[in-house]
Amino acid sequence: MPGQATAISQIEALARWALIGDPTTASGEDMVSLGRLPNVTRDPSLFRQNVLNEVGQTLKSYGTVMDHEIVITMKRRSAAILAAMVSEYTDATTSRSMTTAHGELTGATLCLVTDEVKANGTPLTDLTTEWYTSVVSTDLGAIANQIINGDDDQTYDVTFLAQTVATDQDDQSLNAGYEQAFAGDPADAINESTPTAWSLPDVGTW
Amino acid sequence: MEPARRGHVVTEFASALANVSAEDSGKEYRVRRPSVKEALIILAVVERASGGDWDPWRDLKEVCAGWLPPGLFLSVFAGDIPRHKSLKFIGDLMKRGLSEAHEKNLESTQKKARKTSWREIIAEYATAWGMSPGEVLSASWPVFIAMYAEIERQRAREQLRMWEAVATARPGGKIDSLKRRADFGEKIYESPDSMDDDWFERQMERARSWRSRETNGEA
């Protein structure tokens, strides 16, 4: 008989460099760098269900990784860059404005990079680099409003949910286990007989 | 002796000093490293500590009798040798085997002991490395000096992890001070607010390009 379902959070909070956008276009031109984020929290939201026998002994357990939740804390410039990706927010250099519409970012690939990789100029294929194949955030309107109205020293928090997708942004099939989140070389994610590798930005350009 | 360099075998962990020559006969002896307890008594005598009925010279001879090989002991404490010469020999012998970096650590630890006490330093060491005070007193003196310096670096690294998790990183201030103490060296920890305008404009262009693709349905 089914037993107790438990949600297991494994939250890690560390500073990271972040890039977001489309890694499949030439030379990483569509990967936008947000710079160094002082705090990034990643919660894989593991879900476990135990199957028990009549006397309450665990027979087996099964579970899955739910949607990764990634919360990033940004300084002002990072927030301005991220907000500029959202159509509802407009930066006209001499002025900034936003519509009253909902600020949403969908379908972008998020990449989190350690200080060591950045400092050493290691490629983004390093095993410590985390990739979230497709993320969605629905609260960018809030930070856009904060950027317009806030002061220079405050920080901005945005929550992303990592979605599970079958293909990358170039419509290439993804291998099982790579559809939501993975670390290391994106070449291992693609399940095509003639794959087109993701074109990652060069060291020093992000 | 050339001081041990980072990445090379550190001499503090060797079990014994070699080639200690007796001044009168020139004979060479192999001497083990003093323990923390032996070293503290010797330091107290060298620094002319006093108190109550304590006879420093008697205690020094008792410690050295347990520490030095018999031949060397007799040579150092022979009746006709002035006490200050014996004391200098013992004091110099204690410092041998410490690398240049750890000689500095010894000075700063002694300075701290003068402000607080050796008891406090031993208690701190014992807590940091999960040892009893007795185990600390039996530990090798050069290793004690080397590892005491590590406590500060490890603490700074732990604090830094906590700060990076809950605090915002501001240029300068506590985080940079912790990074220096944690010996993280020259690494890039710039916040985007301190990166140059060219970088910012480049990223803003990319962001606008993404937005244009999304709006026009090119994604």
Boltz contact constraints between the chains, C-beta under 6 A:
constraints:
  - contact:
      token1: [A, 13]
      token2: [B, 165]
      max_distance: 6.0
  - contact:
      token1: [A, 15]
      token2: [B, 164]
      max_distance: 6.0
  - contact:
      token1: [A, 21]
      token2: [B, 210]
      max_distance: 6.0
  - contact:
      token1: [A, 32]
      token2: [B, 203]
      max_distance: 6.0
  - contact:
      token1: [A, 32]
      token2: [B, 206]
      max_distance: 6.0
  - contact:
      token1: [A, 32]
      token2: [B, 207]
      max_distance: 6.0
  - contact:
      token1: [A, 33]
      token2: [B, 203]
      max_distance: 6.0
  - contact:
      token1: [A, 35]
      token2: [B, 192]
      max_distance: 6.0
  - contact:
      token1: [A, 36]
      token2: [B, 191]
      max_distance: 6.0
  - contact:
      token1: [A, 38]
      token2: [B, 168]
      max_distance: 6.0
  - contact:
      token1: [A, 38]
      token2: [B, 169]
      max_distance: 6.0
  - contact:
      token1: [A, 75]
      token2: [B, 191]
      max_distance: 6.0
  - contact:
      token1: [A, 75]
      token2: [B, 192]
      max_distance: 6.0
  - contact:
      token1: [A, 75]
      token2: [B, 193]
      max_distance: 6.0
  - contact:
      token1: [A, 77]
      token2: [B, 192]
      max_distance: 6.0
  - contact:
      token1: [A, 77]
      token2: [B, 193]
      max_distance: 6.0
  - contact:
      token1: [A, 77]
      token2: [B, 200]
      max_distance: 6.0
  - contact:
      token1: [A, 78]
      token2: [B, 192]
      max_distance: 6.0
  - contact:
      token1: [A, 81]
      token2: [B, 203]
      max_distance: 6.0
  - contact:
      token1: [A, 81]
      token2: [B, 204]
      max_distance: 6.0
  - contact:
      token1: [A, 81]
      token2: [B, 207]
      max_distance: 6.0
  - contact:
      token1: [A, 84]
      token2: [B, 204]
      max_distance: 6.0
  - contact:
      token1: [A, 84]
      token2: [B, 207]
      max_distance: 6.0
  - contact:
      token1: [A, 84]
      token2: [B, 208]
      max_distance: 6.0
  - contact:
      token1: [A, 85]
      token2: [B, 207]
      max_distance: 6.0
  - contact:
      token1: [A, 85]
      token2: [B, 210]
      max_distance: 6.0
  - contact:
      token1: [A, 85]
      token2: [B, 211]
      max_distance: 6.0
  - contact:
      token1: [A, 87]
      token2: [B, 211]
      max_distance: 6.0
  - contact:
      token1: [A, 87]
      token2: [B, 215]
      max_distance: 6.0
  - contact:
      token1: [A, 115]
      token2: [B, 187]
      max_distance: 6.0
  - contact:
      token1: [A, 118]
      token2: [B, 188]
      max_distance: 6.0
  - contact:
      token1: [A, 119]
      token2: [B, 187]
      max_distance: 6.0
  - contact:
      token1: [A, 119]
      token2: [B, 188]
      max_distance: 6.0
  - contact:
      token1: [A, 155]
      token2: [B, 168]
      max_distance: 6.0
